[in-house]
Amino acid sequence: MGCNLDYANIVSVIRDLALKAGNEIMKVYDSGDFGVDTKSDDSPVTRADRAADEIISAGLMENFPKTALVTEEQSNTHKVTATTFFIVDPLDGTKEFIKRRGEFTVNIALVENGVPTLGVVYAPAIGRLFYTNENGQTVEELGAHRVGQIGETNVLSVSAADNSALTVVASKSHRDQATEDYISRYQIKDMTGAGSSLKFCLVASGEADFYPRLGRTMEWDTAAGHAVVLGAGGQVLDFGTQVPLMYGKNGFENPFFVVMSPKVKLC
Protein backbone atom coordinates (compact mmCIF):
# COMPACT_ATOMS: atom_id res chain seq x y z
CA MET A 1 0.00 0.00 0.00
CA GLY A 2 1.14 3.52 -0.72
CA CYS A 3 1.93 6.22 1.80
CA ASN A 4 0.23 9.38 0.50
CA LEU A 5 -3.40 8.47 1.15
CA ASP A 6 -5.40 8.56 4.37
CA TYR A 7 -6.51 4.93 4.40
CA ALA A 8 -8.52 5.21 7.61
CA ASN A 9 -10.59 8.00 6.10
CA ILE A 10 -11.03 6.14 2.80
CA VAL A 11 -12.25 3.02 4.63
CA SER A 12 -14.72 5.08 6.68
CA VAL A 13 -16.08 6.85 3.59
CA ILE A 14 -16.43 3.81 1.33
CA ARG A 15 -18.01 1.78 4.14
CA ASP A 16 -20.63 4.47 4.72
CA LEU A 17 -21.27 4.95 1.00
CA ALA A 18 -21.79 1.21 0.56
CA LEU A 19 -24.32 1.21 3.40
CA LYS A 20 -26.16 4.25 2.03
CA ALA A 21 -26.27 2.70 -1.43
CA GLY A 22 -27.43 -0.59 0.04
CA ASN A 23 -30.25 1.15 1.87
CA GLU A 24 -31.43 2.75 -1.37
CA ILE A 25 -31.16 -0.57 -3.22
CA MET A 26 -33.35 -2.24 -0.59
CA LYS A 27 -36.03 0.44 -0.99
CA VAL A 28 -36.29 -0.50 -4.67
CA TYR A 29 -36.04 -4.22 -3.88
CA ASP A 30 -38.87 -4.04 -1.36
CA SER A 31 -41.03 -1.91 -3.65
CA GLY A 32 -40.97 -4.50 -6.43
CA ASP A 33 -40.79 -1.68 -9.01
CA PHE A 34 -37.36 -2.38 -10.48
CA GLY A 35 -37.60 -0.31 -13.66
CA VAL A 36 -35.55 -2.83 -15.64
CA ASP A 37 -33.87 -1.66 -18.86
CA THR A 38 -31.33 -3.36 -21.12
CA LYS A 39 -27.88 -1.83 -21.71
CA SER A 40 -25.96 -1.92 -24.99
CA ASP A 41 -24.21 -5.15 -23.95
CA ASP A 42 -27.62 -6.78 -23.31
CA SER A 43 -27.10 -6.80 -19.53
CA PRO A 44 -29.93 -5.55 -17.32
CA VAL A 45 -29.91 -2.31 -15.35
CA THR A 46 -32.49 -1.20 -12.78
CA ARG A 47 -33.58 1.87 -10.84
CA ALA A 48 -31.54 0.47 -7.96
CA ASP A 49 -28.30 0.37 -10.01
CA ARG A 50 -28.75 4.00 -10.98
CA ALA A 51 -29.70 5.23 -7.50
CA ALA A 52 -26.78 3.44 -5.86
CA ASP A 53 -24.37 4.75 -8.49
CA GLU A 54 -25.51 8.32 -7.88
CA ILE A 55 -24.94 8.02 -4.13
CA ILE A 56 -21.51 6.42 -4.42
CA SER A 57 -20.21 8.61 -7.24
CA ALA A 58 -21.28 11.83 -5.55
CA GLY A 59 -19.76 10.72 -2.25
CA LEU A 60 -16.42 9.74 -3.74
CA MET A 61 -16.13 12.90 -5.82
CA GLU A 62 -17.00 15.05 -2.81
CA ASN A 63 -14.53 13.38 -0.46
CA PHE A 64 -11.73 12.55 -2.92
CA PRO A 65 -11.98 15.05 -5.79
CA LYS A 66 -8.40 14.42 -6.93
CA THR A 67 -8.78 10.64 -7.24
CA ALA A 68 -10.09 9.24 -10.53
CA LEU A 69 -13.34 7.28 -10.58
CA VAL A 70 -14.36 4.32 -12.73
CA THR A 71 -17.92 3.08 -12.36
CA GLU A 72 -19.86 0.52 -14.34
CA GLU A 73 -22.88 2.71 -14.85
CA GLN A 74 -21.02 5.70 -16.36
CA SER A 75 -19.45 4.79 -19.68
CA ASN A 76 -17.53 8.07 -19.81
CA THR A 77 -15.40 6.80 -16.91
CA HIS A 78 -14.33 3.69 -18.79
CA LYS A 79 -11.49 5.57 -20.49
CA VAL A 80 -9.71 6.51 -17.24
CA THR A 81 -5.96 5.81 -17.38
CA ALA A 82 -4.91 6.83 -13.86
CA THR A 83 -2.67 4.57 -11.76
CA THR A 84 -4.71 5.34 -8.63
CA PHE A 85 -8.49 5.21 -8.93
CA PHE A 86 -11.71 4.13 -7.28
CA ILE A 87 -13.66 1.47 -9.14
CA VAL A 88 -17.32 0.83 -8.42
CA ASP A 89 -20.04 -1.64 -9.22
CA PRO A 90 -23.03 -0.05 -7.47
CA LEU A 91 -25.14 -3.21 -7.75
CA ASP A 92 -23.23 -6.37 -8.60
CA GLY A 93 -25.52 -9.28 -9.35
CA THR A 94 -28.35 -7.39 -11.03
CA LYS A 95 -29.74 -10.70 -12.29
CA GLU A 96 -29.84 -12.00 -8.70
CA PHE A 97 -31.58 -8.77 -7.71
CA ILE A 98 -34.24 -9.10 -10.42
CA LYS A 99 -34.83 -12.76 -9.53
CA ARG A 100 -35.15 -11.71 -5.86
CA ARG A 101 -32.45 -14.13 -4.76
CA GLY A 102 -30.87 -11.64 -2.36
CA GLU A 103 -27.26 -12.39 -3.28
CA PHE A 104 -26.35 -9.03 -4.79
CA THR A 105 -23.71 -6.65 -3.54
CA VAL A 106 -22.40 -3.10 -3.51
CA ASN A 107 -18.73 -3.04 -4.52
CA ILE A 108 -16.29 -0.15 -4.00
CA ALA A 109 -12.51 -0.51 -4.28
CA LEU A 110 -9.36 1.59 -4.40
CA VAL A 111 -6.78 0.48 -6.98
CA GLU A 112 -3.14 1.55 -6.75
CA ASN A 113 -0.60 0.59 -9.39
CA GLY A 114 -2.72 -2.28 -10.63
CA VAL A 115 -3.57 -3.71 -7.20
CA PRO A 116 -6.89 -3.34 -5.33
CA THR A 117 -5.60 -2.24 -1.93
CA LEU A 118 -8.85 -1.35 -0.17
CA GLY A 119 -12.36 -2.61 -0.77
CA VAL A 120 -15.86 -3.00 0.62
CA VAL A 121 -18.47 -5.59 -0.36
CA TYR A 122 -21.94 -5.14 1.14
CA ALA A 123 -24.81 -7.57 0.62
CA PRO A 124 -27.77 -5.63 2.04
CA ALA A 125 -30.47 -8.27 1.53
CA ILE A 126 -28.61 -10.89 3.54
CA GLY A 127 -26.92 -8.52 5.98
CA ARG A 128 -23.26 -9.29 5.30
CA LEU A 129 -20.61 -6.56 5.21
CA PHE A 130 -16.97 -7.23 4.35
CA TYR A 131 -14.17 -4.70 4.01
CA THR A 132 -10.48 -4.07 4.39
CA ASN A 133 -9.38 -1.88 7.26
CA GLU A 134 -6.77 0.87 7.04
CA ASN A 135 -4.02 -1.75 7.37
CA GLY A 136 -5.38 -3.73 4.44
CA GLN A 137 -6.64 -6.47 6.76
CA THR A 138 -10.08 -7.91 5.96
CA VAL A 139 -12.92 -7.97 8.46
CA GLU A 140 -16.57 -8.89 8.43
CA GLU A 141 -18.66 -6.43 10.41
CA LEU A 142 -21.51 -7.93 12.40
CA GLY A 143 -24.70 -6.38 13.71
CA ALA A 144 -27.02 -3.74 12.34
CA HIS A 145 -24.53 -1.96 10.02
CA ARG A 146 -25.16 1.69 10.85
CA VAL A 147 -23.78 4.58 8.84
CA GLY A 148 -21.08 6.35 10.85
CA GLN A 149 -21.00 3.70 13.57
CA ILE A 150 -18.74 0.68 13.16
CA GLY A 151 -19.94 -2.40 15.00
CA GLU A 152 -18.22 -5.57 16.13
CA THR A 153 -15.83 -6.99 13.56
CA ASN A 154 -14.30 -10.41 12.94
CA VAL A 155 -10.89 -10.59 11.31
CA LEU A 156 -11.03 -12.97 8.34
CA SER A 157 -8.49 -15.47 7.07
CA VAL A 158 -8.61 -17.85 4.14
CA SER A 159 -8.78 -21.58 4.78
CA ALA A 160 -5.94 -24.00 5.30
CA ALA A 161 -7.28 -25.97 2.36
CA ASP A 162 -7.20 -29.78 2.32
CA ASN A 163 -6.54 -30.69 -1.31
CA SER A 164 -8.14 -34.09 -0.81
CA ALA A 165 -11.41 -32.47 0.30
CA LEU A 166 -11.88 -29.01 -1.18
CA THR A 167 -14.88 -26.72 -0.92
CA VAL A 168 -15.58 -24.88 -4.17
CA VAL A 169 -17.85 -21.91 -4.73
CA ALA A 170 -19.09 -21.10 -8.22
CA SER A 171 -21.49 -18.73 -9.88
CA LYS A 172 -25.23 -19.33 -9.72
CA SER A 173 -25.96 -17.41 -12.91
CA HIS A 174 -22.87 -18.07 -15.03
CA ARG A 175 -21.75 -21.64 -14.39
CA ASP A 176 -21.05 -23.51 -17.64
CA GLN A 177 -19.62 -26.81 -18.85
CA ALA A 178 -16.07 -25.47 -19.03
CA THR A 179 -16.27 -24.52 -15.36
CA GLU A 180 -17.72 -27.92 -14.45
CA ASP A 181 -14.95 -29.68 -16.39
CA TYR A 182 -12.28 -27.65 -14.62
CA ILE A 183 -13.73 -28.27 -11.16
CA SER A 184 -13.86 -32.01 -11.92
CA ARG A 185 -10.05 -32.08 -11.91
CA TYR A 186 -10.07 -31.54 -8.14
CA GLN A 187 -11.04 -33.69 -5.17
CA ILE A 188 -14.17 -31.92 -4.01
CA LYS A 189 -15.81 -32.34 -0.63
CA ASP A 190 -18.49 -29.70 -1.11
CA MET A 191 -19.85 -27.44 -3.84
CA THR A 192 -21.68 -24.24 -3.09
CA GLY A 193 -23.18 -21.54 -5.28
CA ALA A 194 -23.30 -17.82 -4.64
CA GLY A 195 -24.17 -14.70 -6.57
CA SER A 196 -22.12 -11.58 -7.28
CA SER A 197 -18.86 -10.84 -5.46
CA LEU A 198 -20.01 -12.87 -2.46
CA LYS A 199 -17.98 -15.72 -3.96
CA PHE A 200 -14.79 -13.77 -3.21
CA CYS A 201 -15.99 -13.15 0.33
CA LEU A 202 -16.68 -16.83 0.97
CA VAL A 203 -13.06 -17.58 0.04
CA ALA A 204 -11.85 -14.72 2.23
CA SER A 205 -13.83 -16.00 5.22
CA GLY A 206 -12.63 -19.58 4.79
CA GLU A 207 -16.14 -20.80 3.92
CA ALA A 208 -14.80 -21.94 0.55
CA ASP A 209 -11.30 -22.88 -0.59
CA PHE A 210 -11.44 -21.62 -4.13
CA TYR A 211 -13.57 -20.04 -6.82
CA PRO A 212 -12.74 -20.50 -10.52
CA ARG A 213 -14.23 -18.07 -13.03
CA LEU A 214 -14.03 -19.16 -16.65
CA GLY A 215 -16.17 -16.41 -18.08
CA ARG A 216 -16.25 -12.74 -18.94
CA THR A 217 -15.99 -10.26 -16.08
CA MET A 218 -15.05 -6.61 -15.79
CA GLU A 219 -12.74 -5.04 -13.25
CA TRP A 220 -15.63 -3.37 -11.41
CA ASP A 221 -17.12 -6.84 -10.86
CA THR A 222 -14.03 -8.10 -9.09
CA ALA A 223 -11.89 -5.32 -7.59
CA ALA A 224 -13.63 -4.98 -4.21
CA GLY A 225 -13.88 -8.73 -3.71
CA HIS A 226 -10.25 -9.07 -4.80
CA ALA A 227 -9.17 -6.57 -2.12
CA VAL A 228 -11.18 -8.51 0.47
CA VAL A 229 -9.47 -11.77 -0.54
CA LEU A 230 -5.99 -10.21 -0.45
CA GLY A 231 -6.64 -8.77 3.00
CA ALA A 232 -7.53 -12.26 4.25
CA GLY A 233 -4.33 -13.81 2.90
CA GLY A 234 -5.77 -15.17 -0.34
CA GLN A 235 -4.84 -14.92 -4.00
CA VAL A 236 -6.57 -13.98 -7.23
CA LEU A 237 -4.64 -15.35 -10.21
CA ASP A 238 -4.94 -15.08 -13.96
CA PHE A 239 -6.23 -18.49 -15.00
CA GLY A 240 -3.85 -18.86 -17.92
CA THR A 241 -0.60 -17.48 -16.51
CA GLN A 242 -1.18 -18.04 -12.78
CA VAL A 243 0.17 -14.56 -12.03
CA PRO A 244 -1.78 -12.06 -9.88
CA LEU A 245 -4.74 -10.44 -11.62
CA MET A 246 -4.00 -6.77 -12.30
CA TYR A 247 -6.24 -3.70 -12.71
CA GLY A 248 -6.33 -0.67 -14.96
CA LYS A 249 -6.25 -2.80 -18.10
CA ASN A 250 -7.34 -1.30 -21.40
CA GLY A 251 -11.12 -1.63 -21.51
CA PHE A 252 -11.22 -2.90 -17.90
CA GLU A 253 -11.96 -6.46 -19.01
CA ASN A 254 -10.57 -9.39 -17.00
CA PRO A 255 -9.13 -12.66 -18.23
CA PHE A 256 -10.43 -15.89 -16.69
CA PHE A 257 -9.20 -16.20 -13.10
CA VAL A 258 -9.17 -18.31 -9.96
CA VAL A 259 -9.69 -17.03 -6.39
CA MET A 260 -8.04 -19.26 -3.81
CA SER A 261 -6.43 -20.02 -0.53
CA PRO A 262 -2.66 -20.28 -1.16
CA LYS A 263 -2.89 -23.87 0.13
CA VAL A 264 -4.89 -24.96 -2.94
CA LYS A 265 -2.74 -26.83 -5.48
CA LEU A 266 -3.90 -25.76 -8.91
CA CYS A 267 -4.45 -28.45 -11.54
C-alpha positions in Angstrom: 0.0 0.0 0.0 1.1 3.5 -0.7 1.9 6.2 1.8 0.2 9.4 0.5 -3.4 8.5 1.1 -5.4 8.6 4.4 -6.5 4.9 4.4 -8.5 5.2 7.6 -10.6 8.0 6.1 -11.0 6.1 2.8 -12.2 3.0 4.6 -14.7 5.1 6.7 -16.1 6.8 3.6 -16.4 3.8 1.3 -18.0 1.8 4.1 -20.6 4.5 4.7 -21.3 4.9 1.0 -21.8 1.2 0.6 -24.3 1.2 3.4 -26.2 4.3 2.0 -26.3 2.7 -1.4 -27.4 -0.6 0.0 -30.3 1.1 1.9 -31.4 2.7 -1.4 -31.2 -0.6 -3.2 -33.3 -2.2 -0.6 -36.0 0.4 -1.0 -36.3 -0.5 -4.7 -36.0 -4.2 -3.9 -38.9 -4.0 -1.4 -41.0 -1.9 -3.6 -41.0 -4.5 -6.4 -40.8 -1.7 -9.0 -37.4 -2.4 -10.5 -37.6 -0.3 -13.7 -35.5 -2.8 -15.6 -33.9 -1.7 -18.9 -31.3 -3.4 -21.1 -27.9 -1.8 -21.7 -26.0 -1.9 -25.0 -24.2 -5.2 -24.0 -27.6 -6.8 -23.3 -27.1 -6.8 -19.5 -29.9 -5.6 -17.3 -29.9 -2.3 -15.3 -32.5 -1.2 -12.8 -33.6 1.9 -10.8 -31.5 0.5 -8.0 -28.3 0.4 -10.0 -28.8 4.0 -11.0 -29.7 5.2 -7.5 -26.8 3.4 -5.9 -24.4 4.8 -8.5 -25.5 8.3 -7.9 -24.9 8.0 -4.1 -21.5 6.4 -4.4 -20.2 8.6 -7.2 -21.3 11.8 -5.6 -19.8 10.7 -2.2 -16.4 9.7 -3.7 -16.1 12.9 -5.8 -17.0 15.1 -2.8 -14.5 13.4 -0.5 -11.7 12.6 -2.9 -12.0 15.1 -5.8 -8.4 14.4 -6.9 -8.8 10.6 -7.2 -10.1 9.2 -10.5 -13.3 7.3 -10.6 -14.4 4.3 -12.7 -17.9 3.1 -12.4 -19.9 0.5 -14.3 -22.9 2.7 -14.8 -21.0 5.7 -16.4 -19.4 4.8 -19.7 -17.5 8.1 -19.8 -15.4 6.8 -16.9 -14.3 3.7 -18.8 -11.5 5.6 -20.5 -9.7 6.5 -17.2 -6.0 5.8 -17.4 -4.9 6.8 -13.9 -2.7 4.6 -11.8 -4.7 5.3 -8.6 -8.5 5.2 -8.9 -11.7 4.1 -7.3 -13.7 1.5 -9.1 -17.3 0.8 -8.4 -20.0 -1.6 -9.2 -23.0 0.0 -7.5 -25.1 -3.2 -7.8 -23.2 -6.4 -8.6 -25.5 -9.3 -9.3 -28.4 -7.4 -11.0 -29.7 -10.7 -12.3 -29.8 -12.0 -8.7 -31.6 -8.8 -7.7 -34.2 -9.1 -10.4 -34.8 -12.8 -9.5 -35.2 -11.7 -5.9 -32.4 -14.1 -4.8 -30.9 -11.6 -2.4 -27.3 -12.4 -3.3 -26.4 -9.0 -4.8 -23.7 -6.6 -3.5 -22.4 -3.1 -3.5 -18.7 -3.0 -4.5 -16.3 -0.2 -4.0 -12.5 -0.5 -4.3 -9.4 1.6 -4.4 -6.8 0.5 -7.0 -3.1 1.6 -6.7 -0.6 0.6 -9.4 -2.7 -2.3 -10.6 -3.6 -3.7 -7.2 -6.9 -3.3 -5.3 -5.6 -2.2 -1.9 -8.9 -1.3 -0.2 -12.4 -2.6 -0.8 -15.9 -3.0 0.6 -18.5 -5.6 -0.4 -21.9 -5.1 1.1 -24.8 -7.6 0.6 -27.8 -5.6 2.0 -30.5 -8.3 1.5 -28.6 -10.9 3.5 -26.9 -8.5 6.0 -23.3 -9.3 5.3 -20.6 -6.6 5.2 -17.0 -7.2 4.3 -14.2 -4.7 4.0 -10.5 -4.1 4.4 -9.4 -1.9 7.3 -6.8 0.9 7.0 -4.0 -1.7 7.4 -5.4 -3.7 4.4 -6.6 -6.5 6.8 -10.1 -7.9 6.0 -12.9 -8.0 8.5 -16.6 -8.9 8.4 -18.7 -6.4 10.4 -21.5 -7.9 12.4 -24.7 -6.4 13.7 -27.0 -3.7 12.3 -24.5 -2.0 10.0 -25.2 1.7 10.8 -23.8 4.6 8.8 -21.1 6.4 10.8 -21.0 3.7 13.6 -18.7 0.7 13.2 -19.9 -2.4 15.0 -18.2 -5.6 16.1 -15.8 -7.0 13.6 -14.3 -10.4 12.9 -10.9 -10.6 11.3 -11.0 -13.0 8.3 -8.5 -15.5 7.1 -8.6 -17.9 4.1 -8.8 -21.6 4.8 -5.9 -24.0 5.3 -7.3 -26.0 2.4 -7.2 -29.8 2.3 -6.5 -30.7 -1.3 -8.1 -34.1 -0.8 -11.4 -32.5 0.3 -11.9 -29.0 -1.2 -14.9 -26.7 -0.9 -15.6 -24.9 -4.2 -17.9 -21.9 -4.7 -19.1 -21.1 -8.2 -21.5 -18.7 -9.9 -25.2 -19.3 -9.7 -26.0 -17.4 -12.9 -22.9 -18.1 -15.0 -21.7 -21.6 -14.4 -21.0 -23.5 -17.6 -19.6 -26.8 -18.8 -16.1 -25.5 -19.0 -16.3 -24.5 -15.4 -17.7 -27.9 -14.4 -15.0 -29.7 -16.4 -12.3 -27.7 -14.6 -13.7 -28.3 -11.2 -13.9 -32.0 -11.9 -10.0 -32.1 -11.9 -10.1 -31.5 -8.1 -11.0 -33.7 -5.2 -14.2 -31.9 -4.0 -15.8 -32.3 -0.6 -18.5 -29.7 -1.1 -19.8 -27.4 -3.8 -21.7 -24.2 -3.1 -23.2 -21.5 -5.3 -23.3 -17.8 -4.6 -24.2 -14.7 -6.6 -22.1 -11.6 -7.3 -18.9 -10.8 -5.5 -20.0 -12.9 -2.5 -18.0 -15.7 -4.0 -14.8 -13.8 -3.2 -16.0 -13.1 0.3 -16.7 -16.8 1.0 -13.1 -17.6 0.0 -11.8 -14.7 2.2 -13.8 -16.0 5.2 -12.6 -19.6 4.8 -16.1 -20.8 3.9 -14.8 -21.9 0.6 -11.3 -22.9 -0.6 -11.4 -21.6 -4.1 -13.6 -20.0 -6.8 -12.7 -20.5 -10.5 -14.2 -18.1 -13.0 -14.0 -19.2 -16.7 -16.2 -16.4 -18.1 -16.3 -12.7 -18.9 -16.0 -10.3 -16.1 -15.1 -6.6 -15.8 -12.7 -5.0 -13.2 -15.6 -3.4 -11.4 -17.1 -6.8 -10.9 -14.0 -8.1 -9.1 -11.9 -5.3 -7.6 -13.6 -5.0 -4.2 -13.9 -8.7 -3.7 -10.3 -9.1 -4.8 -9.2 -6.6 -2.1 -11.2 -8.5 0.5 -9.5 -11.8 -0.5 -6.0 -10.2 -0.5 -6.6 -8.8 3.0 -7.5 -12.3 4.3 -4.3 -13.8 2.9 -5.8 -15.2 -0.3 -4.8 -14.9 -4.0 -6.6 -14.0 -7.2 -4.6 -15.3 -10.2 -4.9 -15.1 -14.0 -6.2 -18.5 -15.0 -3.9 -18.9 -17.9 -0.6 -17.5 -16.5 -1.2 -18.0 -12.8 0.2 -14.6 -12.0 -1.8 -12.1 -9.9 -4.7 -10.4 -11.6 -4.0 -6.8 -12.3 -6.2 -3.7 -12.7 -6.3 -0.7 -15.0 -6.2 -2.8 -18.1 -7.3 -1.3 -21.4 -11.1 -1.6 -21.5 -11.2 -2.9 -17.9 -12.0 -6.5 -19.0 -10.6 -9.4 -17.0 -9.1 -12.7 -18.2 -10.4 -15.9 -16.7 -9.2 -16.2 -13.1 -9.2 -18.3 -10.0 -9.7 -17.0 -6.4 -8.0 -19.3 -3.8 -6.4 -20.0 -0.5 -2.7 -20.3 -1.2 -2.9 -23.9 0.1 -4.9 -25.0 -2.9 -2.7 -26.8 -5.5 -3.9 -25.8 -8.9 -4.4 -28.4 -11.5 
